[in-house]
Amino acid sequence: MKSLHDSYNSIISDYTEELKKYKTEIDQVSSSITGHIKKHLSSVDQKLDEYSQKLSASAAHVTECSNISFLKNMCLVVLFSAIISGGTAYLVTTKFPRYLTVTGANNVTIQDCDVSVLGKAKDPDNLMEKMTRKK
């Protein structure tokens, strides 16, 4: 019986040693996998940070270009408006210089490029005296 007990203890101790070896190998593989995972995650985090910085720089550049483009367009609109208003003013003063405004029954204003008449229509003689030459 003692030999049976010794052989049983021997088998158990062999299994225990093999289990310890397997546990050691599993722990080594587990720590190796954990190290690779941490390394990969830090690499992914670093790449995401770099991409985020590049993306924010690109967005800032697009915004800056958009602002510059908007300012250029506004300058062109103002320039176009100035050219149109200046051209219209030039045409009105050179091609269409005369106009007549009647503001009431007695008030008449006749204006020309060279002559301006302001007065009341009641007295034609008085109206002629009020004619003045523009300088």
C-alpha positions as CSV (number, residue, x, y, z in Angstrom):
1,M,0.0,0.0,0.0
2,K,2.8,2.3,0.7
3,S,4.2,1.8,-2.8
4,L,0.9,2.6,-4.3
5,H,0.7,5.8,-2.2
6,D,4.3,6.7,-3.2
7,S,3.5,6.1,-6.9
8,Y,0.3,8.2,-6.5
9,N,2.3,11.1,-4.9
10,S,4.9,10.8,-7.6
11,I,2.3,11.1,-10.4
12,I,0.7,14.0,-8.6
13,S,4.0,15.8,-8.2
14,D,4.8,15.3,-11.9
15,Y,1.4,16.7,-12.9
16,T,2.0,19.6,-10.5
17,E,5.4,20.4,-12.0
18,E,4.0,20.2,-15.5
19,L,1.1,22.5,-14.5
20,K,3.6,25.0,-13.1
21,K,5.5,24.9,-16.4
22,Y,2.3,25.5,-18.4
23,K,1.3,28.3,-16.0
24,T,4.7,29.9,-16.4
25,E,4.6,29.6,-20.2
26,I,1.0,31.0,-20.2
27,D,2.1,33.9,-18.0
28,Q,5.0,34.7,-20.3
29,V,2.8,34.6,-23.4
30,S,0.2,36.7,-21.6
31,S,2.7,39.3,-20.6
32,S,4.2,39.3,-24.1
33,I,0.7,39.8,-25.7
34,T,-0.1,42.5,-23.1
35,G,3.2,44.3,-24.0
36,H,2.4,44.1,-27.7
37,I,-1.1,45.4,-27.1
38,K,0.1,48.3,-25.0
39,K,2.7,49.1,-27.7
40,H,0.2,49.0,-30.4
41,L,-2.3,51.1,-28.5
42,S,0.3,53.7,-27.8
43,S,1.2,53.7,-31.5
44,V,-2.4,54.1,-32.5
45,D,-2.9,56.9,-29.9
46,Q,0.2,58.7,-31.3
47,K,-1.0,58.3,-34.9
48,L,-4.5,59.6,-33.9
49,D,-2.9,62.7,-32.2
50,E,-0.8,63.4,-35.3
51,Y,-3.8,63.0,-37.5
52,S,-5.8,65.3,-35.2
53,Q,-3.1,68.0,-35.4
54,K,-2.9,67.7,-39.2
55,L,-6.6,67.9,-39.4
56,S,-6.9,71.0,-37.2
57,A,-4.1,72.7,-39.2
58,S,-5.9,71.9,-42.4
59,A,-9.1,73.3,-41.0
60,A,-7.4,76.5,-39.9
61,H,-5.9,76.9,-43.3
62,V,-9.3,76.4,-45.0
63,T,-10.8,79.0,-42.7
64,E,-8.0,81.4,-43.4
65,C,-8.4,81.0,-47.1
66,S,-12.1,81.3,-46.9
67,N,-11.8,84.6,-45.0
68,I,-9.3,85.9,-47.6
69,S,-11.5,84.8,-50.4
70,F,-14.5,86.5,-48.7
71,L,-12.5,89.8,-48.3
72,K,-11.4,89.6,-52.0
73,N,-15.0,89.1,-53.1
74,M,-16.2,92.0,-51.0
75,C,-13.4,94.3,-52.4
76,L,-14.5,93.3,-55.9
77,V,-18.1,94.1,-55.1
78,V,-17.2,97.5,-53.6
79,L,-15.0,98.3,-56.6
80,F,-17.7,97.3,-59.1
81,S,-20.3,99.4,-57.2
82,A,-17.9,102.4,-57.2
83,I,-17.3,102.0,-61.0
84,I,-21.0,101.8,-61.7
85,S,-21.9,104.7,-59.5
86,G,-19.1,106.8,-60.9
87,G,-20.0,106.0,-64.5
88,T,-23.7,106.8,-63.8
89,A,-22.8,110.1,-62.2
90,Y,-20.5,111.0,-65.1
91,L,-23.2,110.1,-67.7
92,V,-25.9,112.1,-65.8
93,T,-23.7,115.2,-65.5
94,T,-22.4,115.1,-69.1
95,K,-25.2,113.6,-71.2
96,F,-28.3,114.6,-69.2
97,P,-27.4,117.9,-67.6
98,R,-30.9,119.6,-67.6
99,Y,-33.9,118.9,-65.5
100,L,-36.9,120.8,-64.2
101,T,-38.4,120.4,-60.8
102,V,-41.8,121.9,-59.9
103,T,-42.3,121.7,-56.1
104,G,-45.5,123.6,-55.8
105,A,-47.8,126.0,-57.7
106,N,-45.3,128.9,-57.4
107,N,-41.9,127.4,-56.9
108,V,-39.9,126.5,-60.0
109,T,-36.3,125.3,-60.1
110,I,-34.4,125.1,-63.4
111,Q,-30.9,123.8,-63.2
112,D,-28.3,123.4,-65.9
113,C,-24.6,122.6,-65.7
114,D,-23.8,126.3,-66.0
115,V,-27.0,128.1,-64.9
116,S,-29.1,127.7,-61.8
117,V,-32.4,129.6,-61.4
118,L,-34.2,129.6,-58.1
119,G,-37.3,131.7,-57.6
120,K,-41.1,132.1,-57.7
121,A,-43.0,131.8,-60.9
122,K,-45.3,134.7,-60.0
123,D,-42.9,137.4,-61.1
124,P,-41.1,136.5,-64.4
125,D,-38.9,139.7,-64.1
126,N,-37.8,138.8,-60.6
127,L,-37.1,135.3,-61.8
128,M,-34.7,136.6,-64.5
129,E,-32.8,138.7,-61.9
130,K,-32.2,135.7,-59.7
131,M,-30.4,133.8,-62.5
132,T,-26.8,133.3,-61.4
133,R,-23.9,131.8,-63.2
134,K,-22.2,128.9,-61.5
135,K,-18.4,129.0,-61.3
